Amino acid sequence: MNPKCARCGKIVYPTEKVNCLDKYWHKACFHCETCKMTLNMKNYKGYEKKPYCNAHYPKQSFTIVADTPENLRLKQQICLPGQSLYFRPLPG
């Protein structure tokens, strides 16, 4: 049984099949979500299981900052409700 295209829902035959982002696509249906530019395995970028061209690939905004030395230092300053602020000595 031939799979269905993730974009148009029609059957995808082996000669026109693109297997990408855990889905099957017709070559013509594998295009950028934003500008509709036809993509291939070499020039696409996937985001949330959808194909994008390089120009329209969603920019990820990070909300969690890694454990930088400054953040590790700040974590060692503990203040609990109803208690005074105290500092734990840094290791080493």
N, C-alpha and C positions, 0 to 999 in steps of 0.2 A: 504494500500500500504506500503510495506516495504522500509525503507530508504536504501540509497547506502553508501558503505564504503568510508570514507574520504581518505583512502590510495589507494585502488585498484579500486574503482568505481563500484564494484559488489554489488548485493543485500545482505543486512545483515538481516538474520532471527533472531527472538527473542532468540533462544537458543545460538547463537554465538555473540550476540550484546554487545558491550561496548559503553556506552553513556558517552562521556567525552569531555571536551574542546568545548562544543556546537556542537559536531559532533558525528556521529556513526562510529564504527570501528568493523571489525572482531577481535576476540581475538588475532589471529595470526598477524594481521596487526597493532595492537596497540603496536608499538615498538619504541625504541629510534631513533631519526632522524640521529644520528651520528654513533652509534655502532650496531644498529639493535637488541639490547637486547629486548626480549619480556617483556612488562610492564603490570602492573595491576593497579587497583584503589589505591592501597596502596603505590606503589613505583615509581610512575611517578611524573614528575614536568613539568608543562606546561609553554611554552614561545612562545608568538605570535601564539597561537592556535595550537602549535605542541608539541608532547610529547618527553620528554628527560629523561634519567636516571639521577641519582644524580651526577654521575661523569662527564657527558657531558652537564649538565644544563648551558646555557650561563651565564657568569658572567656579571652582569649589571655594567656599569661604569656610575657613576652619573656626570652630567655636571652642575647641579645647587646645590649650597651650601645653606643650610637652614639659616634662620635668627638667626645666633649666636650673642651673645652679641657684639663681635668684628665687625661683619657685620652691626649690627644696629648702632653702633657708627660711622662707616665709612659712612653709608647712611646719617648721619646728617651733614657731611661735604659736602657742596654744592658748586660747582664751575660751573658757567654758562659761555659760551663763551663771552669774552669781559668784564667780571666782575671779581672782586677780589674774592679770596677764603675767605669765612667767616665760622665761626662755630656757630651752633645753640646750645644753652645750653641743656644739658641732662635733661630730666624730673626727678623730685624728688630730 
